[in-house]
């Protein structure tokens, strides 16, 4: 831990020595990026609201199919007349955030790019593509395999009961699983940034892999909708694979390795 803190302090100090904007200019730039990000999210919300019924039909499909396979009523219920309206607001907001994510991420990149070295700024395209691609891959993995499998497992215990599945509770479970996996798949992006700034190294990541495995299984236990070990492993194994990929990413973008490649190219 002390080594990690020292690396972070060194990286921050090195960036502080780079010529750049003053504190007030940084704050003004931050305000500008936040305002633009909010405008993108509002625009995404309006677009998602126009398709809110189709979005919810897409979200409801896994539970509808699972209930049909178990010969149970497929219509969900609500307790308060305002619940459907609030539900559509929620899913429209989440949909708007997802639609606006590429534009918001670009604003984040524009804010941090002045603190990067010139040769580090070329990572903007891989950053955008990998961030969006990994999130969609995690969300699809959850929607296509993990979530339907979890619902089938849970409904096997409901044979003696009549299900009254409330729309808000179902939506919260859906978002927890799908967004949780989507965000979890962003691990290589996090490692990439930490490695670019020299805060972590491939050696550090490999040396502490046993702690990473423990943390991964703890996270999997938190976001897993079922209590069985098999489903937790289904969550944990992709996360562990992503951690191993992150070590390779760290090796590629770490300053020490980039310096060695630059010296080798200069010598040749």
Secondary structure, 3 states (H helix, E strand, C coil): CHHHHHHHHHHHHHHHCCCCCCHHHHHHHHHHHHHHHHHHHHHHHHHHHHCHHHHHHHHHHHHHHHHHHCCCCCCCECCCCCHHHHHHHHHHHHHHHHHHHHHHHHHHHHHHHCCCCHHHHHHHHHHHHHHHHHHHHHHHHHHHHHHHHHHHHHHCCCCCCCCCCEHHHHHHHHHHHHHHHHHHCCHHHHHHHHHHCCCCCHHHHHHCHHHHHHHHHHHHHHHCCCCCHHHHHHHHHHHHHHHHHHHHHHHHHCHHHHHHHHHHHHHC
